[in-house]
């Protein structure tokens, strides 16, 4: 997979597809929540998030993709919930790859729409 395809997989919630592309020392900055460091911890958070996604109806729409050198930026909308309880967020993920094509850093911004 190329860098854009890797980033799209993650932003669409298909986390398992990107595990082979994570640097061992990856840092995932979830803005407003904290930083997760190391491949094992990042995969753990992905598994936790994936379990939530499977428990509710989930729809993700990509609006913009920007790629330059070793960075990919993806913004879009995500909808989660069931029937009367739907949440919507504006999301933006910034991926920084190392020279070997592994993700070494991610920043995730999730802003609820009221």
N, C-alpha and C positions, 0 to 999 in steps of 0.2 A: 504494500500500500504506500502511496505517496503521502506527504505531510498533510495535505488538505483532506484526503480521505480519512486519515487517522483522526484528525481534529473533528471532522463531521461525524464520525462514528461515536466519539465521546459525547459531543454536544447533543446528539440524538438519543443518548441513553444506551447505546450498544457498547457498554463498557468492556465486556470480555474480548471484543475484537482488538482492543488497543493494548491489552496487557503485555504482549510481546514487545511493544514499542515504548514502554516506560523505563526510564533510567533508574538504576538501583537507588540513587540519591535524590529522586524526584521530590519537588516541593509543590504542594497544591495549596494555594492561598484562596480560601473561600472568604471573600470580603464580608466583614461584619460578623464572621463566625470563628475564624482562626486559620491556622496553617497545619497541614498534615504533611509529615516528612517521612520519606522512605517508601519503597515499593510495596512492602507488606501492609503498611498502614493505609496507603492510597487505595490498594485493592480492597482492603476491608471496608473503607468508606464507600467505594463503588458497589460492593456487594450489598451493603446496607441500603443504599439508594435504590439499587435495582430491585430489592425486595419490596420497597415502598411502591415503586413504579408498577410492579406486578399486582399490587393489592388494589389499585385504583385505575380508572381510565386515564390514559396519558396520551397527549398529543403534542408534538414539538414541530414548530415551523421555523426554518432558517430564513432570515431576511437578508443578511449580508455576510459575505465572506471576503476577507482581505488577506492576501498572502504577500510576504516580502521576506526574502532571505530565509532565515531560520524561524520566522514567526508566522502564525496563522491566527486570525481573529474572526470569531463567528458570533453574530448577534441574531436574536430571534425571540420567539414567544413560546411559552410552554403552558399547557393547560393540564390540570390534575384534578381528580375528584370523581364524584358519583352524583348523578342527577342534580339535586338541589344544592350540592356543596362543591361548586367548581371554583378553583383558584387559578389565577392567571399571573404569570410573571414575565417581565422583560428580562432576558438573560443575555450575558455576554461572556464568552470564554476567550482567554488569550493564551495561546500555546507557544512556548519557546522550546525549540529543538536544539540538540547538540549537533556537532558536525557529523556524527555517525547516524543521525536520523532518529534518535531516541528523544522522547519528551523529557526535558529536565526541569521544566517549571510550567505551572498552569495557574491562571488567575480566573476565578469565577465570580461574576457579579449577578445577583438575582434580586430584582426589584419587583415587589408585588404591585399589581395593578388593582386599584381600589374601585 
